[in-house]
Amino acid sequence: MRKKFFLIFILVAAYAIAIAQGKKWSDLTPEEKAEKLTNRMKNDYNLSDEQASKVKQLNLERFTKIAAAKRKYTIDQKKEYQQERKMINQQFNQGLKSVLTDEQYQKHLQKIEERKKNAMSKKQPKDGNKLPPHPALMEMEEEIAD
């Protein structure tokens, strides 16, 4: 009985590990990224099949251009890469605006804002991680307040 339980445990653990080792976003090809993002957008924005097809093409163009820009610029050219990526995303959003309804596009903009807020909150230290203020700064603040 113990051997059966142990064998089942090993199989379940191996299955969980195999699932957890899915590809990271950065490891996906532009085609895979376009497919995944289009499926997510189709569900989030209730896209029709026609809209989904057009959005998939826009996503594929965007991810292909971004991959080319990554190869084009070196680490020292981060600013240039960011500018090109911004331009690519602006082109994508213009194309997306022509495909989506006003309501769908507003949902898209809301999602972007949510992602920005989440990214910003991850960058800021939690209250428990903040260092206490330096005593000299506290004295200066007290002098200013007086």
N, C-alpha and C positions, 0 to 999 in steps of 0.2 A: 504494500500500500504506500509506503514511504517513497519507493522508487517511482511509482506512478505520479504521486504528488510532485516530486522533485522534477520529473520530466515535463510535466505540464507547466510548472513554474518556469523552467528554462525556456520552453517554447513561447510562453507569453512574454517573457522578458526580451527574448530575441525579436519578437514581432514588434514590441514597443520601441526597441532601439532602431529597428529598420524604418519605422514610420518617422521617428524623431530625426532621422538623418536625411530628411528631404533637402532639396537644393535651396540655398539661400537666394534671395532676389538678385544679388550681384552676380551669381553664377549662371543665371538663366540667359538664354539667347534672346535677341530682340523679338523673335517670333514667339517664344514662350512667354515673354513679358507681355506682349501685345494680347496674346490669347487670355492670359490670367486676368489682366486689367480689364479687358473688354467684358469678360464674364462677370466680374465684380460690378462693373458699371451697368451692365444689362440688368442685374438684380437690384442694385441701389437706385437706379433712375427709371426702372420699368421701360427699357428700350424695346422698340419693335425690332423684328428681325432685320428689316432694311436699315434702321438706325444702327443696330449692332454691327452690321457689315461695314458701314461707313466709318464707324468709330474704331473698329478693328484696324482698318486701313490707316486711319490717322495715327493710332497708337503704334503701328508697325513703322510708319515713316518717322515718327518721333524717336522711338528707341533705336532705330537704325542710324539716324543722324547723331544721336547722343553717343552711341558706341563709336562712330567715326570720329567725333570730337575728342573722345577719351584717348583714342590712338594718336590723334593729331598733336595734342598738347603734352608737354612735359610737366612734371611736378612744379617746376619753377614758373610755369605759365598758368597758374591757377586762376588769376583774374580774367585772362582771355577765355579760358574754358568756361568760367561762370557766365561771362557775357554771352558767349555763343549758346550755352545751354538756356539762358534766359530768353534769347531770341527764338530758339527752337520751341520752347514752351509757349511763348506768345503766339507763334504760328499755329501751334496745336490748338490753343484755346480759341483762336479765331475760327479755325476749321470746325471745332467742336460746337461753337456758338451757332454756326450755320446748320448743323445737323440736329441739335437738340431743340426742344421747345423751350420757351422762356422759363417755365417751371422747372424743367429738368436741368437747365443751365444754372439756375439759382441754387438747386441742390448741390450741383457740382462745386460752385463757389463756396458754399457752406462747408463742404467736405474739405476743401483746401484750407479754409480758415481753421477748422478743427485740427487738421494735421500740423499746421503752423503752431498753434497753441500747445499741442502735445509735444512738439519738438522743442519749443522754448522752455516748457516746464521740465523737460529732461535735462536741459543744459544748466538750469539754475539749481544751486545746492538746496537741499532740504534744510529746514530750520535746525534740525538736530546736527547737521554737519557744519554749521557756521561757527567760525572761531569767535570767541568773545572779543569785544572791542579793546583796543590797546588802552591802557590806563592814561597815557598822555593825551589821547584823543578825547577821552571822557572828561579830563580836566579842562581841555580847551573848550569843549561844548558847554561845560558848566560856567566858564568865564564869559563866554559869549552870551549865555542866557541871563547872566547877572547884569 
